[in-house]
Amino acid sequence: MNPAAVPAEPAATALLLVAFGLMLAVSVLFSRASEAFTVPVALIFLVIGILAGSEGLGRIPFEDYGLAFRLGTVALVLILFDGGLNTPLSAVRLTHRPAGVLATVGVIATAGLLAVVAVLLGLDWPSALLVGAIVSSTDAAAVFAVLRGSGVHLKRRVGATLEVESGANDPMAVILTTVLAGNMLRPGAVELWRIPLDVVVQLLVGGAAGLVIGYGGRALFGRLRLPAGGLYPALSLALACLAFGVPTLLSGSGFLAVYVAGIVLGNGTLPYRAGLFRVHDALAWLSQITMFLVLGLLVFPSRLPAVAGVGLTLALALAFLVRPLVVWLCLLPFGYTGRQVAYIGWVGLRGAVPIILAIFPVLIGVPGAERIFDVVFFIVVVNAFLPGATVAWAARRLGIQSTAPREPSTTIAVESVEPLATNVESFVVSAELAVAGAAIGDVPLPEGMAITMVARGARLLPASSDLVLQPGDQVYLLVRPEDRAMAQLLFGRPEEE
């Protein structure tokens, strides 16, 4: 047998896995360093990808825009689904109107205003509008990661507005980008009157599909009994794929659908709930790391100096002028304070979504698409770094940190296939509550409610009747659904809006 005909496997696959494993491990290890230097962790992943690329230390040749686009789309689906699972329905009800305005009108206004700045810098109108559309939406992956990883505890209305907006505004940016890119490729092929119609159709189809798949998934989880606990995350992953794929094939917004499906599913009763959530959290982080590594491999640093002036100016205009102005105009009717508007306007993080959208013009062969990609990359890096590194500082300066109890730092989960009549819930005792300073035996608990244990610092304490509850204690209760209001009255209060 001719040795030259012998396939390079498994050596080729082994080399691929070694390279990916090294980049993944380095990314995870450097994520701790990003906390110390208040650098958004996504940028660490991106830099490692650039260093590993064809012009970096790793010299890995990669210029497959099609593969990068597909990987980025899959990663964004998993990130949006995980974000939906972790979004309480109460947050959506509280902020759906302002967040909806930001996700639609705000995206269009951002694209238009930034295009004006780009034209002043010398870009032609088609290219300027396309750049504005690509970077017009905030990035769900970046916002979820920064808000949940920065340690800042925002007032509920502010944090919910940022998260719901970032999860819902991608569809509008996708629609604008595809329409404008197609128009650049075939000028005059797009009829302007069809654009608003396409937007409405995509949002309606995507929203409806998300609701149908979400509620259908809840019904399926409630009735289906699988032979192994590990199959439940596989089923939820299947629902996430269907939530994106089905409406996309029906000319709807798959990104909106997968986020809505995650919200509906996450606010229902699910078997093995805690384990299922952990799996999707891990998938979301793996997706985020992979997405930024692959996108970093696509970047050629030698091309960036040519667009540095335009990119830096647009990035600063977006962060300091366009985003704050658009947010102020959009939130004007909703009664937000000036400090809240300023913070929401500042924390408009851009991440991998604009870079994924910038790949699309390259794929379809738009003239000058690679230069647009480089400009967008420059805008994303600068815009993610400036707000991302100052999230906690800005919250302190503007005084919008919540004084409500933080989320529990320890968790106890009871896994069950069957829905339980009694749940284990935890509450953080604050100094203002009547139970603070009271012995457990003196707390007037209704029948069916019981304190099981108390977490105090690094210790778990048995719930003896003479144990005195102290501010900061995490109290674990057995609570029936009908007694939850009473539990909140005794052991916790809603977060400030």
Secondary structure as a PSIPRED ss2 file (coil, helix, strand):
# PSIPRED VFORMAT (PSIPRED V4.0)

   1 M C   1.000  0.000  0.000
   2 N C   1.000  0.000  0.000
   3 P H   0.000  1.000  0.000
   4 A H   0.000  1.000  0.000
   5 A H   0.000  1.000  0.000
   6 V C   1.000  0.000  0.000
   7 P C   1.000  0.000  0.000
   8 A C   1.000  0.000  0.000
   9 E C   1.000  0.000  0.000
  10 P C   1.000  0.000  0.000
  11 A H   0.000  1.000  0.000
  12 A H   0.000  1.000  0.000
  13 T H   0.000  1.000  0.000
  14 A H   0.000  1.000  0.000
  15 L H   0.000  1.000  0.000
  16 L H   0.000  1.000  0.000
  17 L H   0.000  1.000  0.000
  18 V H   0.000  1.000  0.000
  19 A H   0.000  1.000  0.000
  20 F H   0.000  1.000  0.000
  21 G H   0.000  1.000  0.000
  22 L H   0.000  1.000  0.000
  23 M H   0.000  1.000  0.000
  24 L H   0.000  1.000  0.000
  25 A H   0.000  1.000  0.000
  26 V H   0.000  1.000  0.000
  27 S H   0.000  1.000  0.000
  28 V H   0.000  1.000  0.000
  29 L H   0.000  1.000  0.000
  30 F H   0.000  1.000  0.000
  31 S H   0.000  1.000  0.000
  32 R H   0.000  1.000  0.000
  33 A H   0.000  1.000  0.000
  34 S H   0.000  1.000  0.000
  35 E H   0.000  1.000  0.000
  36 A H   0.000  1.000  0.000
  37 F C   1.000  0.000  0.000
  38 T C   1.000  0.000  0.000
  39 V C   1.000  0.000  0.000
  40 P C   1.000  0.000  0.000
  41 V H   0.000  1.000  0.000
  42 A H   0.000  1.000  0.000
  43 L H   0.000  1.000  0.000
  44 I H   0.000  1.000  0.000
  45 F H   0.000  1.000  0.000
  46 L H   0.000  1.000  0.000
  47 V H   0.000  1.000  0.000
  48 I H   0.000  1.000  0.000
  49 G H   0.000  1.000  0.000
  50 I H   0.000  1.000  0.000
  51 L H   0.000  1.000  0.000
  52 A H   0.000  1.000  0.000
  53 G C   1.000  0.000  0.000
  54 S C   1.000  0.000  0.000
  55 E C   1.000  0.000  0.000
  56 G C   1.000  0.000  0.000
  57 L C   1.000  0.000  0.000
  58 G C   1.000  0.000  0.000
  59 R C   1.000  0.000  0.000
  60 I C   1.000  0.000  0.000
  61 P C   1.000  0.000  0.000
  62 F C   1.000  0.000  0.000
  63 E C   1.000  0.000  0.000
  64 D C   1.000  0.000  0.000
  65 Y H   0.000  1.000  0.000
  66 G H   0.000  1.000  0.000
  67 L H   0.000  1.000  0.000
  68 A H   0.000  1.000  0.000
  69 F H   0.000  1.000  0.000
  70 R H   0.000  1.000  0.000
  71 L H   0.000  1.000  0.000
  72 G H   0.000  1.000  0.000
  73 T H   0.000  1.000  0.000
  74 V H   0.000  1.000  0.000
  75 A H   0.000  1.000  0.000
  76 L H   0.000  1.000  0.000
  77 V H   0.000  1.000  0.000
  78 L H   0.000  1.000  0.000
  79 I H   0.000  1.000  0.000
  80 L H   0.000  1.000  0.000
  81 F H   0.000  1.000  0.000
  82 D H   0.000  1.000  0.000
  83 G H   0.000  1.000  0.000
  84 G H   0.000  1.000  0.000
  85 L H   0.000  1.000  0.000
  86 N C   1.000  0.000  0.000
  87 T C   1.000  0.000  0.000
  88 P C   1.000  0.000  0.000
  89 L H   0.000  1.000  0.000
  90 S H   0.000  1.000  0.000
  91 A H   0.000  1.000  0.000
  92 V H   0.000  1.000  0.000
  93 R H   0.000  1.000  0.000
  94 L H   0.000  1.000  0.000
  95 T H   0.000  1.000  0.000
  96 H H   0.000  1.000  0.000
  97 R H   0.000  1.000  0.000
  98 P H   0.000  1.000  0.000
  99 A H   0.000  1.000  0.000
 100 G H   0.000  1.000  0.000
 101 V H   0.000  1.000  0.000
 102 L H   0.000  1.000  0.000
 103 A H   0.000  1.000  0.000
 104 T H   0.000  1.000  0.000
 105 V H   0.000  1.000  0.000
 106 G H   0.000  1.000  0.000
 107 V H   0.000  1.000  0.000
 108 I H   0.000  1.000  0.000
 109 A H   0.000  1.000  0.000
 110 T H   0.000  1.000  0.000
 111 A H   0.000  1.000  0.000
 112 G H   0.000  1.000  0.000
 113 L H   0.000  1.000  0.000
 114 L H   0.000  1.000  0.000
 115 A H   0.000  1.000  0.000
 116 V H   0.000  1.000  0.000
 117 V H   0.000  1.000  0.000
 118 A H   0.000  1.000  0.000
 119 V H   0.000  1.000  0.000
 120 L H   0.000  1.000  0.000
 121 L C   1.000  0.000  0.000
 122 G C   1.000  0.000  0.000
 123 L C   1.000  0.000  0.000
 124 D C   1.000  0.000  0.000
 125 W H   0.000  1.000  0.000
 126 P H   0.000  1.000  0.000
 127 S H   0.000  1.000  0.000
 128 A H   0.000  1.000  0.000
 129 L H   0.000  1.000  0.000
 130 L H   0.000  1.000  0.000
 131 V H   0.000  1.000  0.000
 132 G H   0.000  1.000  0.000
 133 A H   0.000  1.000  0.000
 134 I H   0.000  1.000  0.000
 135 V C   1.000  0.000  0.000
 136 S C   1.000  0.000  0.000
 137 S C   1.000  0.000  0.000
 138 T C   1.000  0.000  0.000
 139 D C   1.000  0.000  0.000
 140 A H   0.000  1.000  0.000
 141 A H   0.000  1.000  0.000
 142 A H   0.000  1.000  0.000
 143 V H   0.000  1.000  0.000
 144 F H   0.000  1.000  0.000
 145 A H   0.000  1.000  0.000
 146 V H   0.000  1.000  0.000
 147 L H   0.000  1.000  0.000
 148 R H   0.000  1.000  0.000
 149 G H   0.000  1.000  0.000
 150 S C   1.000  0.000  0.000
 151 G C   1.000  0.000  0.000
 152 V C   1.000  0.000  0.000
 153 H C   1.000  0.000  0.000
 154 L E   0.000  0.000  1.000
 155 K C   1.000  0.000  0.000
 156 R H   0.000  1.000  0.000
 157 R H   0.000  1.000  0.000
 158 V H   0.000  1.000  0.000
 159 G H   0.000  1.000  0.000
 160 A H   0.000  1.000  0.000
 161 T H   0.000  1.000  0.000
 162 L H   0.000  1.000  0.000
 163 E H   0.000  1.000  0.000
 164 V H   0.000  1.000  0.000
 165 E H   0.000  1.000  0.000
 166 S H   0.000  1.000  0.000
 167 G H   0.000  1.000  0.000
 168 A H   0.000  1.000  0.000
 169 N C   1.000  0.000  0.000
 170 D H   0.000  1.000  0.000
 171 P H   0.000  1.000  0.000
 172 M H   0.000  1.000  0.000
 173 A H   0.000  1.000  0.000
 174 V H   0.000  1.000  0.000
 175 I H   0.000  1.000  0.000
 176 L H   0.000  1.000  0.000
 177 T H   0.000  1.000  0.000
 178 T H   0.000  1.000  0.000
 179 V H   0.000  1.000  0.000
 180 L H   0.000  1.000  0.000
 181 A H   0.000  1.000  0.000
 182 G H   0.000  1.000  0.000
 183 N H   0.000  1.000  0.000
 184 M H   0.000  1.000  0.000
 185 L H   0.000  1.000  0.000
 186 R C   1.000  0.000  0.000
 187 P C   1.000  0.000  0.000
 188 G C   1.000  0.000  0.000
 189 A C   1.000  0.000  0.000
 190 V C   1.000  0.000  0.000
 191 E C   1.000  0.000  0.000
 192 L C   1.000  0.000  0.000
 193 W C   1.000  0.000  0.000
 194 R H   0.000  1.000  0.000
 195 I H   0.000  1.000  0.000
 196 P H   0.000  1.000  0.000
 197 L H   0.000  1.000  0.000
 198 D H   0.000  1.000  0.000
 199 V H   0.000  1.000  0.000
 200 V H   0.000  1.000  0.000
 201 V H   0.000  1.000  0.000
 202 Q H   0.000  1.000  0.000
 203 L H   0.000  1.000  0.000
 204 L H   0.000  1.000  0.000
 205 V H   0.000  1.000  0.000
 206 G H   0.000  1.000  0.000
 207 G H   0.000  1.000  0.000
 208 A H   0.000  1.000  0.000
 209 A H   0.000  1.000  0.000
 210 G H   0.000  1.000  0.000
 211 L H   0.000  1.000  0.000
 212 V H   0.000  1.000  0.000
 213 I H   0.000  1.000  0.000
 214 G H   0.000  1.000  0.000
 215 Y H   0.000  1.000  0.000
 216 G H   0.000  1.000  0.000
 217 G H   0.000  1.000  0.000
 218 R H   0.000  1.000  0.000
 219 A H   0.000  1.000  0.000
 220 L H   0.000  1.000  0.000
 221 F H   0.000  1.000  0.000
 222 G H   0.000  1.000  0.000
 223 R H   0.000  1.000  0.000
 224 L C   1.000  0.000  0.000
 225 R C   1.000  0.000  0.000
 226 L C   1.000  0.000  0.000
 227 P C   1.000  0.000  0.000
 228 A C   1.000  0.000  0.000
 229 G C   1.000  0.000  0.000
 230 G C   1.000  0.000  0.000
 231 L H   0.000  1.000  0.000
 232 Y H   0.000  1.000  0.000
 233 P H   0.000  1.000  0.000
 234 A H   0.000  1.000  0.000
 235 L H   0.000  1.000  0.000
 236 S H   0.000  1.000  0.000
 237 L H   0.000  1.000  0.000
 238 A H   0.000  1.000  0.000
 239 L H   0.000  1.000  0.000
 240 A H   0.000  1.000  0.000
 241 C H   0.000  1.000  0.000
 242 L H   0.000  1.000  0.000
 243 A H   0.000  1.000  0.000
 244 F H   0.000  1.000  0.000
 245 G H   0.000  1.000  0.000
 246 V H   0.000  1.000  0.000
 247 P H   0.000  1.000  0.000
 248 T H   0.000  1.000  0.000
 249 L H   0.000  1.000  0.000
 250 L C   1.000  0.000  0.000
 251 S C   1.000  0.000  0.000
 252 G C   1.000  0.000  0.000
 253 S C   1.000  0.000  0.000
 254 G H   0.000  1.000  0.000
 255 F H   0.000  1.000  0.000
 256 L H   0.000  1.000  0.000
 257 A H   0.000  1.000  0.000
 258 V H   0.000  1.000  0.000
 259 Y H   0.000  1.000  0.000
 260 V H   0.000  1.000  0.000
 261 A H   0.000  1.000  0.000
 262 G H   0.000  1.000  0.000
 263 I H   0.000  1.000  0.000
 264 V H   0.000  1.000  0.000
 265 L H   0.000  1.000  0.000
 266 G H   0.000  1.000  0.000
 267 N C   1.000  0.000  0.000
 268 G C   1.000  0.000  0.000
 269 T C   1.000  0.000  0.000
 270 L C   1.000  0.000  0.000
 271 P C   1.000  0.000  0.000
 272 Y C   1.000  0.000  0.000
 273 R H   0.000  1.000  0.000
 274 A H   0.000  1.000  0.000
 275 G H   0.000  1.000  0.000
 276 L H   0.000  1.000  0.000
 277 F H   0.000  1.000  0.000
 278 R H   0.000  1.000  0.000
 279 V H   0.000  1.000  0.000
 280 H H   0.000  1.000  0.000
 281 D H   0.000  1.000  0.000
 282 A H   0.000  1.000  0.000
 283 L H   0.000  1.000  0.000
 284 A H   0.000  1.000  0.000
 285 W H   0.000  1.000  0.000
 286 L H   0.000  1.000  0.000
 287 S H   0.000  1.000  0.000
 288 Q H   0.000  1.000  0.000
 289 I H   0.000  1.000  0.000
 290 T H   0.000  1.000  0.000
 291 M H   0.000  1.000  0.000
 292 F H   0.000  1.000  0.000
 293 L H   0.000  1.000  0.000
 294 V H   0.000  1.000  0.000
 295 L H   0.000  1.000  0.000
 296 G H   0.000  1.000  0.000
 297 L H   0.000  1.000  0.000
 298 L H   0.000  1.000  0.000
 299 V C   1.000  0.000  0.000
 300 F C   1.000  0.000  0.000
 301 P H   0.000  1.000  0.000
 302 S H   0.000  1.000  0.000
 303 R H   0.000  1.000  0.000
 304 L H   0.000  1.000  0.000
 305 P H   0.000  1.000  0.000
 306 A H   0.000  1.000  0.000
 307 V H   0.000  1.000  0.000
 308 A H   0.000  1.000  0.000
 309 G H   0.000  1.000  0.000
 310 V H   0.000  1.000  0.000
 311 G H   0.000  1.000  0.000
 312 L H   0.000  1.000  0.000
 313 T H   0.000  1.000  0.000
 314 L H   0.000  1.000  0.000
 315 A H   0.000  1.000  0.000
 316 L H   0.000  1.000  0.000
 317 A H   0.000  1.000  0.000
 318 L H   0.000  1.000  0.000
 319 A H   0.000  1.000  0.000
 320 F H   0.000  1.000  0.000
 321 L H   0.000  1.000  0.000
 322 V H   0.000  1.000  0.000
 323 R H   0.000  1.000  0.000
 324 P H   0.000  1.000  0.000
 325 L H   0.000  1.000  0.000
 326 V H   0.000  1.000  0.000
 327 V H   0.000  1.000  0.000
 328 W H   0.000  1.000  0.000
 329 L H   0.000  1.000  0.000
 330 C H   0.000  1.000  0.000
 331 L H   0.000  1.000  0.000
 332 L H   0.000  1.000  0.000
 333 P H   0.000  1.000  0.000
 334 F H   0.000  1.000  0.000
 335 G C   1.000  0.000  0.000
 336 Y C   1.000  0.000  0.000
 337 T C   1.000  0.000  0.000
 338 G H   0.000  1.000  0.000
 339 R H   0.000  1.000  0.000
 340 Q H   0.000  1.000  0.000
 341 V H   0.000  1.000  0.000
 342 A H   0.000  1.000  0.000
 343 Y H   0.000  1.000  0.000
 344 I H   0.000  1.000  0.000
 345 G H   0.000  1.000  0.000
 346 W H   0.000  1.000  0.000
 347 V C   1.000  0.000  0.000
 348 G C   1.000  0.000  0.000
 349 L C   1.000  0.000  0.000
 350 R C   1.000  0.000  0.000
 351 G C   1.000  0.000  0.000
 352 A H   0.000  1.000  0.000
 353 V H   0.000  1.000  0.000
 354 P H   0.000  1.000  0.000
 355 I H   0.000  1.000  0.000
 356 I H   0.000  1.000  0.000
 357 L H   0.000  1.000  0.000
 358 A H   0.000  1.000  0.000
 359 I H   0.000  1.000  0.000
 360 F H   0.000  1.000  0.000
 361 P H   0.000  1.000  0.000
 362 V H   0.000  1.000  0.000
 363 L H   0.000  1.000  0.000
 364 I H   0.000  1.000  0.000
 365 G C   1.000  0.000  0.000
 366 V C   1.000  0.000  0.000
 367 P C   1.000  0.000  0.000
 368 G C   1.000  0.000  0.000
 369 A H   0.000  1.000  0.000
 370 E H   0.000  1.000  0.000
 371 R H   0.000  1.000  0.000
 372 I H   0.000  1.000  0.000
 373 F H   0.000  1.000  0.000
 374 D H   0.000  1.000  0.000
 375 V H   0.000  1.000  0.000
 376 V H   0.000  1.000  0.000
 377 F H   0.000  1.000  0.000
 378 F H   0.000  1.000  0.000
 379 I H   0.000  1.000  0.000
 380 V H   0.000  1.000  0.000
 381 V H   0.000  1.000  0.000
 382 V H   0.000  1.000  0.000
 383 N H   0.000  1.000  0.000
 384 A H   0.000  1.000  0.000
 385 F H   0.000  1.000  0.000
 386 L H   0.000  1.000  0.000
 387 P H   0.000  1.000  0.000
 388 G H   0.000  1.000  0.000
 389 A C   1.000  0.000  0.000
 390 T C   1.000  0.000  0.000
 391 V H   0.000  1.000  0.000
 392 A H   0.000  1.000  0.000
 393 W H   0.000  1.000  0.000
 394 A H   0.000  1.000  0.000
 395 A H   0.000  1.000  0.000
 396 R H   0.000  1.000  0.000
 397 R H   0.000  1.000  0.000
 398 L H   0.000  1.000  0.000
 399 G C   1.000  0.000  0.000
 400 I C   1.000  0.000  0.000
 401 Q E   0.000  0.000  1.000
 402 S C   1.000  0.000  0.000
 403 T C   1.000  0.000  0.000
 404 A C   1.000  0.000  0.000
 405 P C   1.000  0.000  0.000
 406 R C   1.000  0.000  0.000
 407 E C   1.000  0.000  0.000
 408 P C   1.000  0.000  0.000
 409 S C   1.000  0.000  0.000
 410 T C   1.000  0.000  0.000
 411 T C   1.000  0.000  0.000
 412 I C   1.000  0.000  0.000
 413 A C   1.000  0.000  0.000
 414 V C   1.000  0.000  0.000
 415 E C   1.000  0.000  0.000
 416 S C   1.000  0.000  0.000
 417 V C   1.000  0.000  0.000
 418 E C   1.000  0.000  0.000
 419 P C   1.000  0.000  0.000
 420 L C   1.000  0.000  0.000
 421 A C   1.000  0.000  0.000
 422 T C   1.000  0.000  0.000
 423 N E   0.000  0.000  1.000
 424 V E   0.000  0.000  1.000
 425 E E   0.000  0.000  1.000
 426 S E   0.000  0.000  1.000
 427 F E   0.000  0.000  1.000
 428 V E   0.000  0.000  1.000
 429 V C   1.000  0.000  0.000
 430 S C   1.000  0.000  0.000
 431 A C   1.000  0.000  0.000
 432 E C   1.000  0.000  0.000
 433 L C   1.000  0.000  0.000
 434 A C   1.000  0.000  0.000
 435 V C   1.000  0.000  0.000
 436 A C   1.000  0.000  0.000
 437 G C   1.000  0.000  0.000
 438 A C   1.000  0.000  0.000
 439 A E   0.000  0.000  1.000
 440 I H   0.000  1.000  0.000
 441 G H   0.000  1.000  0.000
 442 D H   0.000  1.000  0.000
 443 V C   1.000  0.000  0.000
 444 P C   1.000  0.000  0.000
 445 L C   1.000  0.000  0.000
 446 P C   1.000  0.000  0.000
 447 E C   1.000  0.000  0.000
 448 G C   1.000  0.000  0.000
 449 M C   1.000  0.000  0.000
 450 A E   0.000  0.000  1.000
 451 I E   0.000  0.000  1.000
 452 T E   0.000  0.000  1.000
 453 M E   0.000  0.000  1.000
 454 V E   0.000  0.000  1.000
 455 A E   0.000  0.000  1.000
 456 R E   0.000  0.000  1.000
 457 G C   1.000  0.000  0.000
 458 A C   1.000  0.000  0.000
 459 R E   0.000  0.000  1.000
 460 L E   0.000  0.000  1.000
 461 L E   0.000  0.000  1.000
 462 P E   0.000  0.000  1.000
 463 A C   1.000  0.000  0.000
 464 S C   1.000  0.000  0.000
 465 S C   1.000  0.000  0.000
 466 D C   1.000  0.000  0.000
 467 L C   1.000  0.000  0.000
 468 V E   0.000  0.000  1.000
 469 L C   1.000  0.000  0.000
 470 Q C   1.000  0.000  0.000
 471 P C   1.000  0.000  0.000
 472 G C   1.000  0.000  0.000
 473 D C   1.000  0.000  0.000
 474 Q E   0.000  0.000  1.000
 475 V E   0.000  0.000  1.000
 476 Y E   0.000  0.000  1.000
 477 L E   0.000  0.000  1.000
 478 L E   0.000  0.000  1.000
 479 V E   0.000  0.000  1.000
 480 R C   1.000  0.000  0.000
 481 P H   0.000  1.000  0.000
 482 E H   0.000  1.000  0.000
 483 D H   0.000  1.000  0.000
 484 R H   0.000  1.000  0.000
 485 A H   0.000  1.000  0.000
 486 M H   0.000  1.000  0.000
 487 A H   0.000  1.000  0.000
 488 Q H   0.000  1.000  0.000
 489 L H   0.000  1.000  0.000
 490 L H   0.000  1.000  0.000
 491 F H   0.000  1.000  0.000
 492 G C   1.000  0.000  0.000
 493 R C   1.000  0.000  0.000
 494 P C   1.000  0.000  0.000
 495 E C   1.000  0.000  0.000
 496 E C   1.000  0.000  0.000
 497 E C   1.000  0.000  0.000
